[in-house]
Amino acid sequence: MITTLRHLLVDSWAGRAAALLIFLAFIGWGVGDVYSNMGTSGSNAIMKVGDRSITPDDLSRGLNAQLPQVAQQMGLADASHLPQAAREQAARQVLQNLITQNEVQAAAARAGMDVPDDVVRQEIFAIPFFHNAAGQFDRSILNERLTRIGMTEANLIRMMREDIITRAVLQGMGQSVQIPTSLTERLLSFDARQRVLDVLFIPLPTAPLVTTPTDAQLHRFYDNHPWDFRTPEYRHAKMVLLTQDTVARSIEVPDDVLKRLYEAQERTYNVPETRTLQVITFADEARADSAAVTWRKGLPWTDLQKQYSDAASVSLPDARESDIPNPELAKAAFSAPLNQVTGPVKTSVGWVVFEITTIKAPHTTSFDAAKADMTAQVQKQEAPQAVQARMKQFQDAVAGSTTLDRIPADLGAAPVAGTMDAQGMTKDGMPAPIPGNEALRKAVVARVFSQNKGAQPSVVNGPDGSAFAIFVDDVQPGTLKPFESVRAQVVQKWTAEQNRRIANERTTTLFTAAKSTTLAKAVAGQPEEGGMRRNVTLSRIHPDQSLPEAVTRAAFGNAVGKTAMLETPEGYWLVNVTSEKAPDPKDIHQLTSQLQSQYLQSLQSDIPVALNAAFEKEVPPTHINMSLFNQVVAATGAQQ
């Protein structure tokens, strides 16, 4: 997912053009002017690049366009189901893309670059969104659609001019890349060269031992392996944890703030009927009619898209009637029946065939019903800053409380106490009730078992900006269990060790013989001869899935003619590299174009990234407003 986002600007320039058209078509979808009143006029920018500003609306538009793609890549039908972490990562990448665009524009301005008016005019005339049914540019359509999406002609011209400059700078650098054939050949040889092996696996014995251990043998094993037969050490500790979640619950949110947020998110809480539809558009009616007949016969949507790959197809999840930029399609879609292929329908952009897959009734959420959700939103947004703001008070409180009994409740720190072992388990075998994620739990438990009993507590920085303090007030050392109480366990472990010893000795005997000759000769005439696999051929691109990873590593790590002995939980392996073969010509042919394409894409993306890094050194981004960034991400996520 992140790789796809990172390459959004530089991997596919046809894709950039398509993205611009989608942006023009959907720029008005639910964005509105939600952010125009956030903060003062002087602070209504997430970041500045020179004299250029990245506004909340810029980020919101980019994020609204990107989240459906991210959801599709993650196998989700609805972008509103994206995890918070995925939305935040997408927002950071969109912001980086906006920085790149603005850095390029600033660099172009410094270099005196400009785009002739006729080039901009040709680009705009070529956008299908502004064409009539005959496929020709129509100024009346341009005027009507710009008005509908709230964009002026001057803004459109500015956007197109900047997009042309961005493509000229970044694409020009990317297209200058050439792939060194010597490196490609070395990579192909490395991945495709084949190793030939003789392999023998000697499992641990499964039959019961004929001999029964004596009491003396069992007592000796018990004495030599005391760690296997001890009760765990338990410690009782007092803990105080300061995390974003604990602090969030202590943040009070005034009703007037919630009411403003409710008004700003009116689109979220007052939802008209929405429909999910799949649409495919054709230039002529005959092909559209043919597609409709094929679709009605039960052809799946994905297969229909492949069969009519020359047509424009799109899925619109949970769309409102006002969301659909094509008025003819909007009217038809919101009068069509559910789960029935409809069309062809003539529209200003062509003949459309579509199917409504879901219909959701309109619903309104009152302020009182939404209050808890909005409070949680604000608390979560403010929690990271609140944790940092309260950290000094937390440190002072811990320093002034030798037993952690005097930590102010209004700090939002969570006090916890309990007894646990080194794995964080209670004596009942349940996880100790430590708040936070798994990483924080592990950090807390590790501190409990590394801190001395009665030691002065101090603040420890945890994962994700958290902090905690520990006071260990009781240690219950582990004790050796009486022999008779664990006799059956001693017998079991003694038997397992004897089985492993027997397998080890037999494998070592064969290994010693193989070192002076070959594995095949060492096992010739031996009971294990029938179990040896001969002439196993593998390469890095065609590994043998039946072999453990350790055997594969030995195949490529050992010299030809050498034998290796490997231990696994199930037994022992002997691996003899008998020869090395040149790559299979079929593999070379298959990999060459694939590797060259991947390498070229990598270089084409990395060079513009490096170029932009140089631009950022020249004009570093300034006036970074992370609070406003977080507000946009939260509101955009809520609008999906």
HUWOVEN-V138846 format. One record per pair of residues at least 24 apart in sequence whose C-alpha atoms are under 7 Angstrom apart, sorted by the first residue. I is the first residue (numbers start at 0). GAP is how many residues later the second one is. Records with the same first field share a line. If there is no record, write none. Layout:
I->GAP + GAP
//
This chain:
0->69 + 72
4->88
5->87
6->598
9->161 + 595
10->590 + 594
22->42
24->300
25->299
26->34 + 122
27->121 + 122
28->294
30->30
33->230
45->578 + 579 + 580 + 582 + 583
46->574 + 575 + 576 + 577 + 578
47->573 + 574 + 575
48->53 + 54 + 570 + 571 + 572 + 573
49->569
51->50
55->576
58->35 + 36
59->572 + 576
61->32
62->28 + 31
63->572
77->239
78->561
79->557 + 560
87->545
90->542
99->512
100->65
102->509 + 512 + 513
103->62
104->57 + 61
106->508
114->46
119->37 + 40 + 41
131->216 + 217
132->215 + 216 + 217
169->438
172->434 + 435
173->430 + 431 + 433 + 434
174->429
176->426 + 427
178->421
187->400
188->394
190->348 + 349 + 350
191->347 + 348 + 349 + 391 + 395
192->346 + 388 + 389 + 390
193->343 + 344 + 345 + 386 + 387 + 388 + 389
194->342 + 343 + 344 + 360 + 382 + 384 + 385 + 386
195->339 + 340 + 341 + 342 + 381 + 382 + 383 + 384
196->337 + 338 + 339 + 340 + 378 + 379 + 380 + 381
197->335 + 336 + 337 + 338 + 377 + 378 + 379 + 380
198->333 + 334 + 335 + 375 + 376 + 377
199->331 + 332 + 333 + 373 + 374 + 375
200->371 + 372 + 373
201->301 + 305 + 369 + 370 + 371
202->300 + 367 + 368 + 369
203->295 + 296 + 299 + 366 + 367
204->294
217->272 + 273
220->273
221->268
225->254
228->251 + 252
229->248 + 249 + 250 + 251
230->247 + 248 + 249 + 250
231->189 + 246
232->188 + 243 + 244 + 245
233->185 + 186 + 187 + 241 + 242 + 243
234->184 + 185 + 186 + 239 + 240 + 241
235->182 + 183 + 184 + 236 + 237 + 238 + 239
236->180 + 181 + 182 + 211 + 233 + 234 + 235 + 236
237->178 + 179 + 180 + 232 + 233 + 234
238->176 + 177 + 178 + 230 + 231 + 232
239->173 + 174 + 175 + 176 + 228 + 229 + 230
240->172 + 173 + 174 + 226 + 227 + 228
241->170 + 171 + 172 + 224 + 225 + 226
242->144 + 223 + 224
243->139 + 140 + 143 + 222
245->166 + 167 + 168
246->136 + 140 + 165 + 166
247->131 + 132 + 135
249->160 + 162
250->128
252->122
257->116
261->105
266->372
267->370 + 371
268->95 + 96
269->93 + 94 + 95
270->91 + 92 + 93
271->48 + 90 + 91
272->47 + 87 + 88 + 89
273->44 + 45 + 46 + 85 + 86 + 87
274->42 + 43 + 44 + 45 + 81 + 83 + 84 + 85
275->40 + 41 + 42 + 43 + 80 + 81 + 82 + 83
276->38 + 39 + 40 + 77 + 78 + 79 + 80
277->36 + 37 + 38 + 76 + 77 + 78
278->34 + 35 + 36 + 73 + 74 + 75 + 76
279->31 + 32 + 33 + 34 + 72 + 73 + 74
280->30 + 31 + 32 + 69 + 70 + 71 + 72
281->29 + 68 + 69 + 70
282->67 + 68
283->66 + 67
284->59 + 66
287->56 + 63 + 64 + 65
288->55
291->49 + 51 + 61
295->45
380->249 + 250
394->64
397->59 + 60 + 61
398->59
401->54 + 55
402->68
403->67
421->27
438->24
447->24
506->65
510->54 + 63
513->49
514->48
518->57
550->24
//
